Amino acid sequence: MALDNVDRRLLARFEASAAHERARRDLLPPEWLNAEPEIQPGDRLGDLFEDVLTRARERVQAERDALARRRSGDDLDFAG
């Protein structure tokens, strides 16, 4: 008996599923099948990341400016 690492019990179900999927795709218009999506999911994540990064930088800068204004109003010397 030869060793085989393929479980053939599910092969018939897989083939039926693939045939069903092909039949579903055949119902779609060809221009839908060949069309490129306008926005890739990764592009949306990149835009979101850039927006979060920009807002974080603006918030850090605002906090630094507020701290500088508070320090300039104080007569304390923090350097020593």
Order of alpha helices (4+ residues) and beta strands (2+ residues): alpha-alpha-alpha
